[in-house]
C-alpha cells in the first residue's frame, strides 16, 4: 500500500475527530444529565419504600 495513502487516511481521521469533537461534549452532557436524573429517581424511590 502506498505510505502516502496511509498518512492521508490518518490525517483525515484526525481532522474528522477534531471537527466532530464539538458534538461530543453536548452529547456527553445530555447523556450524563439523563443518567443522573434516572439514578436520583431510583434512589428516591428506594428511600421512600424504606421509610414506609
N, C-alpha and C positions, 0 to 999 in steps of 0.2 A: 504494500500500500504506500502511497505517496506520503512522506512525512509532512509535507505542507498541508495536505488534506486533514491529517490528524490534528495539527496545530490549529487549523481553521475551525474544526469541529469543537475543540476545547475552548477557543476564544468565543465562538458563537454560544456555547453553553454558559460560559461565564457572563457574557453580555445579557443573555436571556434571564439568568439568575438575578442580575442587578436590576433589570427592568421590572421583573415580577416581584422583587423584594418589597416594593411599595404596597403590594396586595397582601403579603404575608402578615404584616403587623396588624392591620384592621381585622383580617380574618381570624388571627390568633386572639385578639382582644374579644371579638364577638363570641368565639367558641369558649373562651375562658369564662366569660360572663354567664353564658348558658350553663356551663358545668358548675360554677359556683352557686348559681341560683338553685339548681337541682340538688346540690349537696346540702345547702341550707334547708331546703324544703324537706329533705329526708330526715335530717337531724331534728327539725322542729316537730315532725310527726312522731319520731321516736320519743322525744321528751314529753309530748302530750299524752302518748299512750302509757308512759311510765308513771305520770302523775295521776292517772285515773285509777 
